[in-house]
């Protein structure tokens, strides 16, 4: 059963629950690499989530939820021709 929650409620969830929602209900949008960090953008409900993944350590290092702004802008630059 899919659960839909607000941006505010998502940000207040424990980190493990945030991961679970992103990886089970999020829609992959784009990614880019910067050094050993892979930044992956997901759409979830009516907001976005960026997951930072350290490739060399094989570990998620951060998760950031946002609705708009500079974090989102850097993914669109990657897709322009």
N, CA and C atoms as a LAMMPS dump frame, in Angstrom:
ITEM: TIMESTEP
0
ITEM: NUMBER OF ATOMS
243
ITEM: BOX BOUNDS ff ff ff
-5.0000000000000000e+02 5.0000000000000000e+02
-5.0000000000000000e+02 5.0000000000000000e+02
-5.0000000000000000e+02 5.0000000000000000e+02
ITEM: ATOMS id mol type element x y z
1 1 1 N 0.84 -1.183 0
2 1 2 C 0 0 0
3 1 3 C 0.889 1.251 0
4 2 1 N 0.663 2.149 -0.94
5 2 2 C 1.44 3.382 -1.023
6 2 3 C 0.934 4.393 0.002
7 3 1 N 1.875 5.021 0.666
8 3 2 C 1.567 6.056 1.647
9 3 3 C 1.957 7.391 1.024
10 4 1 N 1.075 8.369 1.097
11 4 2 C 1.407 9.703 0.6
12 4 3 C 1.491 10.642 1.794
13 5 1 N 2.599 11.371 1.864
14 5 2 C 2.789 12.304 2.969
15 5 3 C 3.255 13.644 2.422
16 6 1 N 3.16 14.651 3.243
17 6 2 C 3.57 15.995 2.841
18 6 3 C 5.087 16.148 2.969
19 7 1 N 5.584 17.194 2.347
20 7 2 C 7.001 17.537 2.425
21 7 3 C 7.414 17.691 3.892
22 8 1 N 6.64 18.423 4.649
23 8 2 C 6.949 18.675 6.063
24 8 3 C 6.979 17.369 6.853
25 9 1 N 6 16.51 6.638
26 9 2 C 5.967 15.227 7.352
27 9 3 C 7.156 14.346 6.966
28 10 1 N 7.52 14.357 5.687
29 10 2 C 8.673 13.574 5.235
30 10 3 C 9.937 14.016 5.96
31 11 1 N 10.155 15.327 6.04
32 11 2 C 11.362 15.852 6.677
33 11 3 C 11.431 15.494 8.159
34 12 1 N 10.285 15.232 8.779
35 12 2 C 10.254 14.885 10.198
36 12 3 C 10.363 13.386 10.464
37 13 1 N 10.398 12.584 9.415
38 13 2 C 10.546 11.136 9.585
39 13 3 C 11.983 10.781 9.955
40 14 1 N 12.175 9.674 10.651
41 14 2 C 13.549 9.189 10.856
42 14 3 C 14.199 8.889 9.505
43 15 1 N 15.509 9.004 9.441
44 15 2 C 16.218 8.866 8.172
45 15 3 C 15.941 7.525 7.489
46 16 1 N 15.885 6.433 8.238
47 16 2 C 15.642 5.13 7.626
48 16 3 C 14.272 5.083 6.94
49 17 1 N 13.269 5.707 7.539
50 17 2 C 11.94 5.752 6.924
51 17 3 C 11.945 6.624 5.667
52 18 1 N 12.753 7.682 5.68
53 18 2 C 12.895 8.504 4.484
54 18 3 C 13.487 7.665 3.352
55 19 1 N 14.549 6.916 3.642
56 19 2 C 15.153 6.043 2.631
57 19 3 C 14.127 5.062 2.079
58 20 1 N 13.394 4.437 2.985
59 20 2 C 12.412 3.443 2.555
60 20 3 C 11.396 4.042 1.582
61 21 1 N 10.89 5.229 1.887
62 21 2 C 9.919 5.872 0.999
63 21 3 C 10.537 6.237 -0.345
64 22 1 N 11.73 6.815 -0.314
65 22 2 C 12.382 7.222 -1.563
66 22 3 C 12.619 6.016 -2.46
67 23 1 N 13.155 4.944 -1.9
68 23 2 C 13.539 3.793 -2.713
69 23 3 C 12.363 2.902 -3.107
70 24 1 N 11.235 3.009 -2.416
71 24 2 C 10.081 2.185 -2.791
72 24 3 C 9.035 2.963 -3.584
73 25 1 N 8.939 4.294 -3.353
74 25 2 C 7.894 5.065 -4.018
75 25 3 C 8.411 6.229 -4.85
76 26 1 N 9.696 6.549 -4.731
77 26 2 C 10.251 7.669 -5.484
78 26 3 C 10.465 7.316 -6.944
79 27 1 N 10.415 8.336 -7.777
80 27 2 C 10.681 8.185 -9.213
81 27 3 C 12.066 8.753 -9.518
82 28 1 N 12.951 7.91 -10.06
83 28 2 C 14.287 8.353 -10.437
84 28 3 C 14.171 9.421 -11.519
85 29 1 N 14.909 10.518 -11.35
86 29 2 C 14.896 11.592 -12.342
87 29 3 C 16.251 11.713 -13.042
88 30 1 N 17.322 11.831 -12.272
89 30 2 C 18.634 12.051 -12.87
90 30 3 C 19.712 11.825 -11.819
91 31 1 N 20.969 11.779 -12.244
92 31 2 C 22.088 11.688 -11.312
93 31 3 C 23.303 12.361 -11.933
94 32 1 N 24.271 12.658 -11.096
95 32 2 C 25.579 13.095 -11.593
96 32 3 C 26.635 12.701 -10.577
97 33 1 N 27.866 12.618 -11.053
98 33 2 C 29.003 12.275 -10.203
99 33 3 C 29.871 13.498 -9.974
100 34 1 N 30.356 13.625 -8.747
101 34 2 C 31.321 14.676 -8.419
102 34 3 C 32.347 14.028 -7.502
103 35 1 N 33.495 13.726 -8.052
104 35 2 C 34.492 12.976 -7.294
105 35 3 C 33.975 11.575 -7.02
106 36 1 N 33.997 11.186 -5.764
107 36 2 C 33.524 9.859 -5.388
108 36 3 C 32.077 9.861 -4.905
109 37 1 N 31.388 10.98 -5.079
110 37 2 C 29.994 11.083 -4.62
111 37 3 C 29.055 11.056 -5.819
112 38 1 N 28.073 10.184 -5.762
113 38 2 C 27.007 10.144 -6.764
114 38 3 C 25.791 10.809 -6.135
115 39 1 N 25.292 11.846 -6.797
116 39 2 C 24.097 12.557 -6.363
117 39 3 C 22.944 12.061 -7.227
118 40 1 N 21.903 11.569 -6.586
119 40 2 C 20.777 10.993 -7.311
120 40 3 C 19.512 11.753 -6.928
121 41 1 N 18.772 12.188 -7.944
122 41 2 C 17.552 12.963 -7.731
123 41 3 C 16.326 12.087 -7.957
124 42 1 N 15.418 12.119 -6.997
125 42 2 C 14.142 11.398 -7.078
126 42 3 C 12.998 12.381 -6.927
127 43 1 N 11.902 12.103 -7.591
128 43 2 C 10.658 12.801 -7.355
129 43 3 C 9.832 11.948 -6.408
130 44 1 N 9.284 12.56 -5.384
131 44 2 C 8.483 11.834 -4.405
132 44 3 C 7.29 12.693 -4.033
133 45 1 N 6.108 12.215 -4.388
134 45 2 C 4.871 12.95 -4.162
135 45 3 C 4.966 14.307 -4.858
136 46 1 N 5.005 15.418 -4.129
137 46 2 C 5.079 16.73 -4.774
138 46 3 C 6.343 17.49 -4.393
139 47 1 N 7.42 16.74 -4.161
140 47 2 C 8.703 17.359 -3.844
141 47 3 C 9.823 16.468 -4.37
142 48 1 N 11.062 16.884 -4.138
143 48 2 C 12.231 16.182 -4.639
144 48 3 C 13.103 15.721 -3.479
145 49 1 N 13.863 14.662 -3.726
146 49 2 C 14.798 14.157 -2.727
147 49 3 C 16.118 13.853 -3.426
148 50 1 N 17.19 14.387 -2.863
149 50 2 C 18.523 14.094 -3.371
150 50 3 C 19.201 13.145 -2.394
151 51 1 N 19.721 12.051 -2.928
152 51 2 C 20.455 11.081 -2.125
153 51 3 C 21.925 11.158 -2.53
154 52 1 N 22.793 11.374 -1.553
155 52 2 C 24.234 11.406 -1.789
156 52 3 C 24.791 10.03 -1.446
157 53 1 N 25.476 9.438 -2.407
158 53 2 C 25.998 8.092 -2.245
159 53 3 C 27.507 8.108 -2.459
160 54 1 N 28.269 7.699 -1.444
161 54 2 C 29.717 7.63 -1.555
162 54 3 C 30.077 6.315 -2.233
163 55 1 N 30.552 6.409 -3.449
164 55 2 C 30.829 5.23 -4.268
165 55 3 C 31.947 4.384 -3.669
166 56 1 N 33.041 5.003 -3.243
167 56 2 C 34.18 4.234 -2.738
168 56 3 C 33.874 3.528 -1.425
169 57 1 N 33.029 4.122 -0.596
170 57 2 C 32.662 3.51 0.685
171 57 3 C 31.402 2.653 0.585
172 58 1 N 30.724 2.71 -0.6
173 58 2 C 29.491 1.957 -0.81
174 58 3 C 28.478 2.275 0.286
175 59 1 N 28.276 3.591 0.509
176 59 2 C 27.436 4.025 1.626
177 59 3 C 26.691 5.308 1.271
178 60 1 N 25.435 5.392 1.686
179 60 2 C 24.677 6.634 1.549
180 60 3 C 25.191 7.6 2.605
181 61 1 N 25.549 8.805 2.172
182 61 2 C 26.118 9.765 3.109
183 61 3 C 25.151 10.871 3.506
184 62 1 N 24.092 11.091 2.716
185 62 2 C 23.153 12.17 3.054
186 62 3 C 21.875 12.022 2.246
187 63 1 N 20.809 12.6 2.765
188 63 2 C 19.538 12.675 2.052
189 63 3 C 18.955 14.058 2.328
190 64 1 N 18.523 14.727 1.266
191 64 2 C 18.013 16.097 1.381
192 64 3 C 16.693 16.19 0.611
193 65 1 N 15.656 16.644 1.273
194 65 2 C 14.358 16.864 0.615
195 65 3 C 14.195 18.359 0.357
196 66 1 N 13.635 18.703 -0.807
197 66 2 C 13.423 20.104 -1.144
198 66 3 C 12.313 20.208 -2.185
199 67 1 N 11.779 21.397 -2.328
200 67 2 C 10.683 21.618 -3.267
201 67 3 C 11.109 22.38 -4.515
202 68 1 N 12.163 23.181 -4.406
203 68 2 C 12.664 23.951 -5.535
204 68 3 C 14.013 24.544 -5.152
205 69 1 N 14.634 25.263 -6.077
206 69 2 C 15.851 25.979 -5.739
207 69 3 C 17.094 25.456 -6.424
208 70 1 N 18.237 25.875 -5.901
209 70 2 C 19.523 25.59 -6.532
210 70 3 C 19.836 24.108 -6.619
211 71 1 N 19.423 23.325 -5.63
212 71 2 C 19.68 21.882 -5.726
213 71 3 C 19.008 21.29 -6.954
214 72 1 N 17.819 21.744 -7.247
215 72 2 C 17.096 21.253 -8.417
216 72 3 C 17.72 21.779 -9.701
217 73 1 N 18.16 23.016 -9.693
218 73 2 C 18.735 23.636 -10.887
219 73 3 C 19.921 22.857 -11.445
220 74 1 N 20.756 22.313 -10.581
221 74 2 C 21.961 21.644 -11.088
222 74 3 C 21.643 20.371 -11.864
223 75 1 N 20.495 19.764 -11.648
224 75 2 C 20.113 18.587 -12.431
225 75 3 C 19.61 18.988 -13.81
226 76 1 N 18.957 20.106 -13.931
227 76 2 C 18.449 20.527 -15.243
228 76 3 C 19.579 20.973 -16.141
229 77 1 N 20.63 21.543 -15.573
230 77 2 C 21.792 21.938 -16.375
231 77 3 C 22.391 20.716 -17.057
232 78 1 N 22.391 19.586 -16.369
233 78 2 C 22.966 18.358 -16.921
234 78 3 C 22.208 17.834 -18.124
235 79 1 N 20.918 18.148 -18.235
236 79 2 C 20.103 17.585 -19.309
237 79 3 C 19.967 18.507 -20.511
238 80 1 N 20.471 19.74 -20.41
239 80 2 C 20.363 20.662 -21.544
240 80 3 C 21.344 20.28 -22.63
241 81 1 N 20.953 20.492 -23.872
242 81 2 C 21.847 20.179 -25.009
243 81 3 C 22.681 21.366 -25.377
